[in-house]
Amino acid sequence: MVLIEGGQKVLANFKPELSEYTLGALRRLGVEVELGAAVTSIDADGVVYGDKRIEANTIIWAAGVQASPAAKWLGVEPDRAGRVKVEPDMSVPGLPDVFVVGDTATIAMPDGKPVPGVGDAAKQSGRHAANVIKARLAGDSGAKPFRYKHAGDIATIGKRAAVIDFGWIQLKGWITGGHGDWPISIF
Ligand SMILES: Cc1cc2nc3c(=O)[nH]c(=O)nc-3n(C[C@H](O)[C@H](O)[C@H](O)COP(=O)(O)OP(=O)(O)OC[C@H]3O[C@@H](n4cnc5c(N)ncnc54)[C@H](O)[C@@H]3O)c2cc1C
C-alpha cells in the first residue's frame, strides 16, 4: 500500500510529535508513505505524482471534498474548494438575510486559520446563525462574530493505534479493551 500525501507531513493539523508518530506507525504497518508530491493524474492503471508514476489496480482518492454549489447559486465568489466566504456573523457578503453554515461556508478563526470542516464546526456555526436570526427578530442587530471552539482531534491509524490531541493533553499509542495492556504515551 502506498500513501501519497501532497503536504510535507501526515496529519499536518496535529502537533509535530503526533504527526511523526503517525508516520512511523504507518510504516510499521507496511505502508509506503510518499510526502510532498501532489497527485496530478489518475487512470485505470495507475497514479502520477511529482515526476513519478505508480502502476496500481486499486486507487482510493481521499484528498478532500468539494462544497455544494451554493456560492454559484448565490452569485458570490467561492474559495478554492467552492465554499462561500461568509461574514463574521455567518451571513453572505452583500446578502445579509442569507446565512451559510457548515461545510459550505468558510470563515477564519482569530489566528487566521480556517475553521475546520468537521461536524462540531458545522453544529457550532449553525447554532451561531440561529442565534443571530433570533437576536435580529428581537430587534438586536449587533451580532457577535462567530467564534469556533475546537474540542480536539482524534485520528486512528489502522486498527490499534491512535493519536489524540485535546490541546491540554496529547496521547499516542494503542489501547486494548478487556484483557490488559494500555501502552499509551502521554506527553
Ligand atoms: C469521509 C468523511 C469522514 C469524516 N469524518 C469526520 C469525523 O470523524 N469527525 C468530524 O467531526 N467530521 C468528519 N467529517 C466532516 C463532517 O462530516 C462534516 O464537516 C459535516 O458533516 C458537515 O455538516 P454539514 O451539515 O455542513 O454538511 P453534511 O453533513 O454533508 O450535510 C449536507 C446534506 O445535504 C445533502 N445535500 C447536498 N446537496 C444537496 C442538494 N442539492 N439538495 C438537497 N440536499 C443536498 C447531502 O446529501 C447531505 O445529507 C468527515 C467527512 C467525510 C467526507
The ligand as an SDF file (V2000), in Angstrom:
LIG
                    3D

 53 58  0  0  0  0  0  0  0  0999 V2000
  -15.3180   10.6170    4.7830 C   0  0  0  0  0  0  0  0  0  0  0  0
  -15.5650   11.7120    5.7970 C   0  0  0  0  0  0  0  0  0  0  0  0
  -15.2460   11.4750    7.1190 C   0  0  0  0  0  0  0  0  0  0  0  0
  -15.4590   12.4690    8.0650 C   0  0  0  0  0  0  0  0  0  0  0  0
  -15.1350   12.2080    9.3710 N   0  0  0  0  0  0  0  0  0  0  0  0
  -15.3730   13.1210   10.3020 C   0  0  0  0  0  0  0  0  0  0  0  0
  -15.1000   12.8510   11.6740 C   0  0  0  0  0  0  0  0  0  0  0  0
  -14.6200   11.7770   12.0400 O   0  0  0  0  0  0  0  0  0  0  0  0
  -15.3710   13.8290   12.5830 N   0  0  0  0  0  0  0  0  0  0  0  0
  -15.9240   15.0140   12.2150 C   0  0  0  0  0  0  0  0  0  0  0  0
  -16.1900   15.8580   13.0860 O   0  0  0  0  0  0  0  0  0  0  0  0
  -16.1920   15.3160   10.9190 N   0  0  0  0  0  0  0  0  0  0  0  0
  -15.9280   14.3990    9.9750 C   0  0  0  0  0  0  0  0  0  0  0  0
  -16.1950   14.6820    8.6490 N   0  0  0  0  0  0  0  0  0  0  0  0
  -16.7040   16.0180    8.3020 C   0  0  0  0  0  0  0  0  0  0  0  0
  -18.1930   16.1290    8.6360 C   0  0  0  0  0  0  0  0  0  0  0  0
  -18.8920   15.0340    8.0720 O   0  0  0  0  0  0  0  0  0  0  0  0
  -18.7220   17.4400    8.0330 C   0  0  0  0  0  0  0  0  0  0  0  0
  -17.9000   18.5260    8.4620 O   0  0  0  0  0  0  0  0  0  0  0  0
  -20.1520   17.7210    8.4830 C   0  0  0  0  0  0  0  0  0  0  0  0
  -20.9800   16.6290    8.1710 O   0  0  0  0  0  0  0  0  0  0  0  0
  -20.6620   18.9940    7.7960 C   0  0  0  0  0  0  0  0  0  0  0  0
  -22.0020   19.1570    8.0830 O   0  0  0  0  0  0  0  0  0  0  0  0
  -22.9410   19.9070    7.0350 P   0  0  0  0  0  0  0  0  0  0  0  0
  -24.2840   19.9190    7.6600 O   0  0  0  0  0  0  0  0  0  0  0  0
  -22.3240   21.1890    6.6190 O   0  0  0  0  0  0  0  0  0  0  0  0
  -22.9450   19.0020    5.7140 O   0  0  0  0  0  0  0  0  0  0  0  0
  -23.3770   17.4780    5.5290 P   0  0  0  0  0  0  0  0  0  0  0  0
  -23.3280   16.7190    6.8130 O   0  0  0  0  0  0  0  0  0  0  0  0
  -22.5710   16.9750    4.3770 O   0  0  0  0  0  0  0  0  0  0  0  0
  -24.8950   17.5900    5.1340 O   0  0  0  0  0  0  0  0  0  0  0  0
  -25.2970   18.0760    3.8680 C   0  0  0  0  0  0  0  0  0  0  0  0
  -26.5060   17.2700    3.4360 C   0  0  0  0  0  0  0  0  0  0  0  0
  -27.0870   17.9270    2.3140 O   0  0  0  0  0  0  0  0  0  0  0  0
  -27.3800   16.9720    1.3240 C   0  0  0  0  0  0  0  0  0  0  0  0
  -27.3470   17.6750    0.0340 N   0  0  0  0  0  0  0  0  0  0  0  0
  -26.2420   18.0380   -0.6780 C   0  0  0  0  0  0  0  0  0  0  0  0
  -26.6210   18.7010   -1.8030 N   0  0  0  0  0  0  0  0  0  0  0  0
  -27.9630   18.7740   -1.7880 C   0  0  0  0  0  0  0  0  0  0  0  0
  -28.9520   19.3390   -2.6520 C   0  0  0  0  0  0  0  0  0  0  0  0
  -28.5970   19.9510   -3.7930 N   0  0  0  0  0  0  0  0  0  0  0  0
  -30.2360   19.2380   -2.2980 N   0  0  0  0  0  0  0  0  0  0  0  0
  -30.5940   18.6060   -1.1670 C   0  0  0  0  0  0  0  0  0  0  0  0
  -29.7380   18.0460   -0.3030 N   0  0  0  0  0  0  0  0  0  0  0  0
  -28.4260   18.1330   -0.6080 C   0  0  0  0  0  0  0  0  0  0  0  0
  -26.3170   15.9100    1.4720 C   0  0  0  0  0  0  0  0  0  0  0  0
  -26.7740   14.6740    0.9350 O   0  0  0  0  0  0  0  0  0  0  0  0
  -26.1580   15.8540    2.9920 C   0  0  0  0  0  0  0  0  0  0  0  0
  -27.0470   14.9590    3.6010 O   0  0  0  0  0  0  0  0  0  0  0  0
  -15.9920   13.7130    7.6780 C   0  0  0  0  0  0  0  0  0  0  0  0
  -16.3210   13.9400    6.3340 C   0  0  0  0  0  0  0  0  0  0  0  0
  -16.0980   12.9590    5.4030 C   0  0  0  0  0  0  0  0  0  0  0  0
  -16.4280   13.2260    3.9680 C   0  0  0  0  0  0  0  0  0  0  0  0
  1  2  1  0
  2  3  1  0
  2 52  2  0
  3  4  2  0
  4  5  1  0
  4 50  1  0
  5  6  2  0
  6  7  1  0
  6 13  1  0
  7  8  2  0
  7  9  1  0
  9 10  1  0
 10 11  2  0
 10 12  1  0
 12 13  2  0
 13 14  1  0
 14 15  1  0
 14 50  1  0
 15 16  1  0
 16 17  1  0
 16 18  1  0
 18 19  1  0
 18 20  1  0
 20 21  1  0
 20 22  1  0
 22 23  1  0
 23 24  1  0
 24 25  2  0
 24 26  1  0
 24 27  1  0
 27 28  1  0
 28 29  2  0
 28 30  1  0
 28 31  1  0
 31 32  1  0
 32 33  1  0
 33 34  1  0
 33 48  1  0
 34 35  1  0
 35 36  1  0
 35 46  1  0
 36 37  1  0
 36 45  1  0
 37 38  2  0
 38 39  1  0
 39 40  1  0
 39 45  2  0
 40 41  1  0
 40 42  2  0
 42 43  1  0
 43 44  2  0
 44 45  1  0
 46 47  1  0
 46 48  1  0
 48 49  1  0
 50 51  2  0
 51 52  1  0
 52 53  1  0
M  END
$$$$
